[in-house]
Amino acid sequence: MNVPAWIASRLRIGAGSSRSARTGAVIAVAGVAIAIAVMEFTMAVVGGFRDEIREKVLGFDAEVSVTPAYDPETAVSDEYLRYDGRLRAIVDSVCPGASAVLAARRPAVVKTDSDFAAVYFAAFDPSAHDYSFERSCVVAGEWPDYAADSTGSHIVLSSITARSLRLGVGDRPMLYFVNDGGVIRARRATVAAIFDSRMDERDRNTAYASLSMLQAVGGTGTGWGTAIELRGIGVDSAAAVADRLQRALVAEWQTDGIDKLYPVDNVTRSGAIYLNWLDLLDTNVVVIFILMLLVAASTLVAGLFIIVLEHITTIGTLRSLGASRGLVRGVFVAAAMRLVGRGMVAGNVLGIGILLLQKCTRFIPLDPEMYYLDHVPVAINWWLILALNAGVAVAAWLILVLPSRIAANVDPARTMRYE
């Protein structure tokens, strides 16, 4: 039998004890509960931001991209590349699990009778690209089936561009593309849908078209694009995979396996502004965790002191009966841990309750212009919540060990005269 825990279970530290003891117990429980709830909410919100923002970044930028050939002697880059032959074999061998898509991106001017706007049109091989992200952002119209010939002139504009040009679904603006050499190619397009990703910087500069249209205005024909985009790699692995692919392409170029040198880019560079912002959030989590642990520690230590003072005669009785200092120390640590347990239960009910309510109702809004989202996102990871509770329990025990020595060092003779 655990003697310290058994004795501690019979100490009055809440109801039935003095007013000061009840106040101390309430403060200790409240401190632990608030710390647990705040840490759980912080952890879930940061996780939600990380998931949501990464999804948006990867919706616009592939994890790894192979760009048109670069000549190191002349410092001139090609405008297009063709994804076939040896280049395809190298990409498939280095990134066997990735989804490789031929993409084209070209600047253009969208013009109406009264206004115009400059955007970058993006297009992908419809047989290989998953448009699920783009479809999820549509706020008007329907996403075109770019695999069909009838949608070759259909475009998708952002709500920012459509609003500035006073365009709606079904309108037919003119598109003007400028090729190398200053040749201007015009196309009449139909607005099939309007999207809003809440990332205003990207929305303002991005529009979508069919790959066949961009290939036609570029004069390249089928099979050509401005990048080979690799998806399904993951943000955390993007830099390492891009480095391996670049080394393989350089090695093939040096041994004449390929006749051109193709640069490789990755999302940690193209989406650095957003990913670095997420890293700052991780720093904030550490600061909040430290502050909450300090709050819990201060309330627990104060609560333990009150418990010791409340049961000073009990300490004297135990010591006079031959109880060791270690046993007395264990009794009061166990008594304080009872408060920790109550606080953890209350904190979990409060924290998880708020998280579930936010996940279902999104009652806490955000300014999308500042945070790229219109609500506070939450990602509930039950394993992380269990780990957090275990960590708080261990930290509380370590915090209580030192002040519990005060109870163990009380002189039994003096406790008999204590009132």
C-alpha positions, 0 to 999 in steps of 0.5 A, a space after each residue: 500500500 502507498 502509505 503517503 497517498 493513503 494519508 493524503 487522501 484523508 487530509 481535508 484540503 477543500 470542503 470541510 477545511 478552513 476558509 484559507 485552505 479552501 481559498 488556497 485549494 480553489 486558487 491552485 485548481 484554477 491555476 492548473 485548469 487555466 494553464 491546461 485550457 490555454 495550452 490546449 487551445 494554443 496548441 490546437 490553434 497553431 496546429 490549425 493555422 499550420 494545416 490551413 496555411 500550408 494547404 493554401 500555400 501548396 494550393 498555389 505552389 508545388 512542393 518541388 518545381 523543375 523550371 526551363 533550362 538555364 545556360 550558365 555560360 550565357 546566363 540565359 534561361 529558356 522560356 519553356 521546357 518539354 517533359 519527356 524522354 530522359 528528363 521524365 526518367 530522371 524525375 521519376 527515379 528521384 521522386 518515385 512517389 510524387 505526382 508530376 504535372 506539366 504546368 504553364 504560367 504566363 502573364 497577361 492583361 485582362 481587359 474590359 471596355 472600361 478597365 484592365 488588370 495584369 495577372 499571371 495565368 496558371 494552367 495544368 495538364 488536366 489528366 494529371 493535376 488534381 483541381 480539388 484545392 482550386 474547386 474548394 475556393 470557388 465562390 461563383 460559377 463552376 470550375 471548368 472541365 479543362 479536359 474538354 475541348 469546349 472549355 479551352 477559352 474558359 478562365 477563372 478569375 479571383 474575386 479581387 480581379 473580378 470586382 476591380 474589373 466589374 466582371 461576373 460569371 459568363 462575361 467575356 473579357 479580352 486577354 492580351 499575352 506578350 511573347 518574347 520579341 514583343 509579339 502580342 496575342 489576343 484571345 476572347 475568354 469566358 469567365 467560367 468561375 470566380 474564386 477566393 482563397 482569402 490569400 489576397 496577395 496570391 488572389 490579386 495576381 493569379 488566374 486560371 486558364 486551360 493548358 491548351 490556351 497558354 500553349 497556343 498563345 506561346 506558340 509551343 504546341 502540346 507537350 510544352 510548359 513553363 514548369 514540371 510541378 511535383 506534388 505529394 512530397 510534403 513541405 518538410 521534405 521539399 528542400 531535401 527532395 529538391 536538392 537531390 533532384 538538382 544534383 541528379 540533373 546536374 550530374 546528367 548534364 555534366 555527363 551529357 545525359 541531358 543537353 540542358 541544365 534545368 534549375 529546381 525550385 521548392 516551396 520553402 523558397 516560393 512560399 517563404 513569407 507564409 512558412 516563416 510566419 508559421 515558424 514565428 507562431 511556433 515560437 509564440 507557443 513556447 513562450 505561452 507554454 512557459 508562462 502558463 507553467 509559471 502560473 500553474 507553478 506559483 498557484 501550486 506552491 502557494 496552495 501547498 504552503 497553505 496545506 502545510 500550515 493548515 495541517 502543521 499539527 498533523 505533521 508533528 503527530 506523524 513525525 512524533 510517531 516515527 514517520 520519516 521526512 520522506 514519508 511526510 514529504 510524500 504525503 503533502 506532495 500527494 495531497 497537492 497532486 490531488 489538486 493538480 488532478 482536479 485542475 487537469 480535469 477542469 482544464 480539459 473540460 474547459 479547453 476541449 469544450 471550447 475547441 470542439 465548439 469552435 470546430 463545429 460553429 467557428 464562433 471566433 472570427 478572424 480578419 481574413 486580410 490579416 490572417 488569410 482565414 475568416 475564423 480561428 482554425 483548430 486541429 485537435 490532436 488527441 495524442 498531443 493532448 495526452 502528452 500535454 497532460 502527462 507533461 503537466 503532471 510530471 512538471 507539477 510533481 517536480 515543482 512540488 518536490 522542493 517546497 514539500 521539504 518545508 513540511 518534512 523539516 518541521 520540528 515536531 516539538 514546535 508543532 505541539 505549541 502551534 495554533 
